[in-house]
Each structure stands twice: as C-alpha cells, then as structure tokens.
Amino acid sequence: MELRIHEEYSCINGESLHAGRTAYLVRCGGCNLRCAYCDTPEAWEPGTPCAVDEVAARVLRSGMSHLLLTGGEPMLQPDAAAALVDAVLAGGMEVVVETNGTLSVAALPPGATRVLDLKIPGAAPVEPFLLSNLQVLRPQDQIKVVLTRRADYDWTLAWLRDHPLPIPEHHVLLSPAAPDLPPAALADWIREDRLPCRLHLQLHKVIWGDRKGV
C-alpha cells in the first residue's frame, strides 16, 4: 500500500496540545480545500507515492516522541493513512493526526489522537465540517479553529453553543491567523468572555517564522 506524501522530516510539533514536543512529521499531498489563510499551499499537489511500510520504518527509526500526520489532507487517503497509523502505533510510538474536519476520521485507529479543524466562513472552504465526526471523538481529541477577525470569533462561539463537544473544553484551540488577527486581540476576547478554551499559537512560527521544514 502507498501513501502520497509531500514531505517528511523531524521537527518540534508547533500545534495542538502536543506543541513543543519532538515529532516526525509526515505531510500528505493533496487537499480538498483551498483555505484563504493556508500556509502550505504547495501541499495541495498530489504528492509522491511512498510505500507505507517504508514510511513507518523511517518514523520508528527517527527517535522522535510521536508521528505527526498532517497535510494537505490525510483523510483523502483513509486506508493508507490508517495503515501508517496502525504500523506506528504497533511500533510503540504515539500518533497525532491533523485533519481539516470535512472528511470522516472513522477509519483512524482508536489509539491515534485526532486534531480536527473547524473552518470558519472566512476560510472559504469548499465543504463544511462533517458533523458525524463529533460522534467518534474521544477525550484526547481536539478541535482547532483558525480565526481571521472578530466575526470569525463570534461565529465560532455560536457554533460551539449549538454543537456540544464530547471533549474537554480546554481541548478547543482558538488560533489567530497571521497576519490578519493579532494574538493579543484574540487573547483579550477570550479573557473578557471567560472562555474555558485554549489560546493557541503556532509555536514553530514563534521560533522560526515562515521558515519551512522545521
């Protein structure tokens, strides 16, 4: 079985509750969305087919704390993504899968942590969040929302009121889109509204800016 990959490298995980930990990143090629704030549009291309067992071997040899499977959109290749996750989990390594939330994550093995994006209207996604994904979330999973302006923040609060989540409240990550929304503004809104969610910054960009491959 093959997985189409855009790139892979050892890194410091910059996002989710795993931010700051060492990770081996595998970025899948291909995406079903064209988000306005996307910082990896080069991964929209289909990517290079790679044997899943060979990728898993590189992950397990890396010495990093976990696999970060991201994209592009890994759930465009559900069988291959699930096979890679299975192989890495079987090797005793943790797995975090980042997905845009518009495709089913049901194929992923239960041992993986899923980080699902909730796309705000300003992202101009082609497809909405797949609500059936809420039924398969577990306590370790997370919802991430990238915000570009105050209207996105207000929309997100309304969406969260209408869709109770089966995850802890602090597993909802609100992230400002650079350079559109200053982090301080989002921090002020969260503080003023006493939200139990988490302010989420892209740690790798704090450290390295827009440098790629780190």
Order of alpha helices (4+ residues) and beta strands (2+ residues): beta-beta-beta-alpha-beta-alpha-beta-beta-beta-alpha-beta-alpha-beta-alpha
